[in-house]
Amino acid sequence: MPDKEFGLTGELTQVTEAIFLGESNFVVNPLHIILESSDSQKLKFNLIQWLAESPNRQIKSQRKQAVADTLGVSTRQVERLLKEYNEDRLNETAGVQRSDKGQYRVSEYWQEYIKTTYENSLKEKHPMSPASVVREVKRHAIVDLGLEQGDYPHPATVYRILNPLIEQQKRKKKIRNPGSGSWLTVETRDGKQLKAEFSNQIIQCDHTELDIRIVDNNGLLLPERPWLTTVVDTFSSYVLGFHLWIKQPGSAEVALALRHSILPKQYSHDYELSKPWGYGTPFQYFFTDGGKDFRSKHLKAIGKKLGFQCELRDRPNQGGIVERIFKTINTQVLKDLPGYTGSNVQERPENAEKEACLTIQDIDKVLAGFFCDIYNHEPYPKDPRDTRFERWFKGMGGKLPEPLDERELDICLMKEAQRVVQAHGSIQFENLIYRGESLKAYKGEYVTLRYDPDHILTLYVYSCESEDNLEEFLGYAHAINMDTHDLSLEELKALNKERSKARKEHFNYDALLALGKRNELVEQRKEDKKEKRRSEQKRLRSASKKNSNVVELRKSRAAISSRKNEHQEVLPERVSREEIKLEKIDPQPQENISPQTTDTQQEQRHKLVVSNRQKNLKNIW
């Protein structure tokens, strides 16, 4: 925001009051965010980051409105900024990036020609100035291509295309690669330069999938290769800790590797380690690549509690120290072990799967012995007068750091979740109901849950951080009716998934039965409705004919016609052959019979007696 909006004390107080909503609602005091912000883009980034770290929906809604009031924008715009922050498109220094940033309206031919001209001058050790490149572009357009004024790039366009190349060349001259001099500097993604001046100041961490196949405890080949997480000191390239995994690690695995590097090492006698191994927390920075696990809220929360800041490296070569260790492991350790697959197809042994016989515990012993007794005590590459351990020890001031309490560190490294305390001190988490006697007094309040992924049936309940940034331990919450069980988070999620699948299948069958019954009921109600409609229609028709005498007239006429026909003889419907008496008629010559005589005879033979009732009905209708 402009400086004039924050210049006066009264306006600053008004803005901070708009942000601050309650003592128990926020983790960070917004006043500190505003005071630490030097420009509007950094202020916007810090406020959106503060919004993204909201522990629950209620606080997130309050913070969203506070950020909108502070920035003077709508809440919909704040939601857009939050989406860009979650997608890593919101920059701390440059603000919101345009969708067409880095694209130029000039043709690709001119872009390529400008870049090629400048890069060729760098290769020839005679770098051209931007003005010289502009003159070369103008000469090429007019002399070689025969173009006129306005048909080739403007000098300002040439400068915009050259600026990224010039800045990159300046950084290469200014910053040395890690391990290339007496002092080491790495560059973060947002452009900050971190200079390693002592041990444990900048700790680097990374993962890799080892080039070796392993078996389980029963000797069966595992389908996955093991993953290795290493924690290395930038100042001395000293390996502070490592950890092995079966699957690709996440933020919880990074926390365990960090735990191994922070605490003093405790190995059993079968590891046969003979030399000391350093330890300690990161003093200032935790330097990693841009993986999802390193950008998680879990790791940022750990850094906030332990006092270090998580930073992402700008380019892959900034992590050369930790990346180089992986190649060293392959060439010096794994290459001679059974099951080694090689780093590329050409070097891959044919019988790696058949020869595999080592378990992950065996690999852990091998790597622990290599890091502790060999790698950490080899001469430091840039200063062979000292070993890596000696350089690290000197960088620590000649003394080992004070070890942290193991129990407190474990709680600090746990994952967190926010929940509301329900009736009787109950908390719902991962489809289980937890209950703690000490939580009854906090009904309806938000609390912070910390849990161990390997033992999920017990939760550590803390109060939410207040303005003074202090938490209070409220007690334990145990899963109801699960006292004799012990489940990990993965096992609990698998059970929930199976339960949900079974419930879904059961519900689908019941839903089909209910659908059939519902259709039958609907059809029955439709027929009942039609029947009621017909009966009602008939009643209405009858009601409309109350004053009509058509029915009585019809009945009277029918009675009269029946009385007249009492003595009338009617031809029976059926007459048997015995009852019919045929009269014998003498044959006469055909020529003497006239047509009129023939018709009269036929009428007499077939003449029927018609009742008077039918005549009367005919007259009526």
JODAPE-V236381 format. One record per residue. N is the residue number from 1. SS is DSSP state (h for helix, s for strand, l for the rest). Layout:
n;ss
N;SS
N;SS
This chain:
n;ss
1;l
2;l
3;h
4;h
5;h
6;l
7;l
8;l
9;h
10;h
11;h
12;h
13;h
14;h
15;h
16;h
17;h
18;h
19;h
20;l
21;l
22;l
23;l
24;l
25;l
26;l
27;l
28;l
29;l
30;h
31;h
32;h
33;h
34;h
35;h
36;h
37;l
38;l
39;l
40;h
41;h
42;h
43;h
44;h
45;h
46;h
47;h
48;h
49;h
50;h
51;h
52;h
53;l
54;l
55;l
56;l
57;h
58;h
59;h
60;h
61;h
62;h
63;h
64;h
65;h
66;h
67;h
68;h
69;h
70;h
71;h
72;l
73;l
74;l
75;h
76;h
77;h
78;h
79;h
80;h
81;h
82;h
83;h
84;h
85;h
86;h
87;l
88;l
89;l
90;s
91;s
92;l
93;l
94;l
95;s
96;s
97;l
98;l
99;l
100;l
101;l
102;l
103;l
104;l
105;l
106;l
107;l
108;h
109;h
110;h
111;h
112;h
113;h
114;h
115;h
116;h
117;h
118;h
119;h
120;h
121;h
122;h
123;h
124;l
125;l
126;l
127;l
128;l
129;l
130;h
131;h
132;h
133;h
134;h
135;h
136;h
137;h
138;h
139;h
140;h
141;h
142;h
143;h
144;h
145;l
146;l
147;l
148;l
149;l
150;l
151;l
152;l
153;l
154;l
155;h
156;h
157;h
158;h
159;h
160;h
161;h
162;h
163;h
164;h
165;h
166;h
167;h
168;h
169;h
170;h
171;h
172;h
173;h
174;h
175;l
176;l
177;l
178;l
179;l
180;l
181;l
182;l
183;l
184;s
185;s
186;s
187;s
188;s
189;l
190;l
191;l
192;l
193;s
194;s
195;s
196;s
197;l
198;l
199;l
200;l
201;l
202;s
203;s
204;s
205;s
206;s
207;s
208;s
209;s
210;l
211;l
212;s
213;l
214;l
215;s
216;l
217;l
218;l
219;l
220;l
221;s
222;l
223;l
224;l
225;l
226;l
227;s
228;s
229;s
230;s
231;s
232;s
233;s
234;l
235;l
236;l
237;l
238;l
239;s
240;s
241;s
242;s
243;s
244;s
245;s
246;l
247;l
248;l
249;l
250;l
251;h
252;h
253;h
254;h
255;h
256;h
257;h
258;h
259;h
260;h
261;h
262;h
263;l
264;l
265;l
266;l
267;l
268;l
269;h
270;h
271;h
272;l
273;l
274;l
275;l
276;l
277;l
278;l
279;l
280;l
281;l
282;l
283;l
284;l
285;s
286;s
287;s
288;s
289;l
290;l
291;l
292;l
293;l
294;l
295;l
296;l
297;h
298;h
299;h
300;h
301;h
302;h
303;h
304;h
305;h
306;h
307;l
308;l
309;s
310;s
311;s
312;s
313;s
314;l
315;l
316;h
317;h
318;h
319;h
320;h
321;h
322;h
323;h
324;h
325;h
326;h
327;h
328;h
329;h
330;h
331;h
332;h
333;l
334;h
335;h
336;h
337;l
338;l
339;l
340;s
341;l
342;l
343;l
344;l
345;l
346;l
347;l
348;l
349;l
350;l
351;l
352;h
353;h
354;h
355;h
356;l
357;l
358;l
359;l
360;h
361;h
362;h
363;h
364;h
365;h
366;h
367;h
368;h
369;h
370;h
371;h
372;h
373;h
374;h
375;h
376;h
377;h
378;l
379;s
380;s
381;l
382;l
383;s
384;s
385;s
386;s
387;s
388;h
389;h
390;h
391;h
392;h
393;h
394;h
395;h
396;l
397;l
398;l
399;l
400;l
401;l
402;l
403;l
404;l
405;l
406;h
407;h
408;h
409;h
410;h
411;h
412;h
413;h
414;l
415;s
416;s
417;s
418;s
419;s
420;s
421;l
422;l
423;h
424;h
425;h
426;s
427;s
428;s
429;s
430;l
431;l
432;s
433;s
434;s
435;s
436;l
437;h
438;h
439;h
440;h
441;h
442;h
443;l
444;l
445;l
446;s
447;s
448;s
449;s
450;s
451;s
452;s
453;l
454;l
455;s
456;s
457;s
458;s
459;s
460;s
461;s
462;s
463;s
464;l
465;l
466;l
467;l
468;l
469;l
470;l
471;l
472;l
473;s
474;s
475;s
476;s
477;s
478;s
479;s
480;l
481;l
482;l
483;l
484;l
485;l
486;l
487;l
488;l
489;h
490;h
491;h
492;h
493;h
494;h
495;h
496;h
497;h
498;h
499;h
500;h
501;h
502;h
503;h
504;h
505;h
506;h
507;h
508;h
509;h
510;h
511;h
512;h
513;h
514;h
515;h
516;h
517;h
518;h
519;h
520;h
521;h
522;h
523;h
524;h
525;h
526;h
527;h
528;h
529;h
530;h
531;h
532;h
533;h
534;h
535;h
536;h
537;h
538;h
539;h
540;h
541;h
542;h
543;h
544;l
545;l
546;l
547;l
548;l
549;l
550;h
551;h
552;h
553;h
554;h
555;h
556;h
557;h
558;h
559;h
560;h
561;h
562;h
563;h
564;h
565;l
566;l
567;l
568;l
569;l
570;l
571;l
572;l
573;l
574;l
575;l
576;l
577;l
578;l
579;l
580;l
581;l
582;l
583;l
584;l
585;l
586;l
587;l
588;l
589;l
590;h
591;h
592;h
593;l
594;l
595;h
596;h
597;h
598;h
599;h
600;h
601;h
602;h
603;h
604;h
605;h
606;l
607;l
608;l
609;l
610;l
611;l
612;h
613;h
614;h
615;h
616;h
617;h
618;h
619;h
620;h
621;l
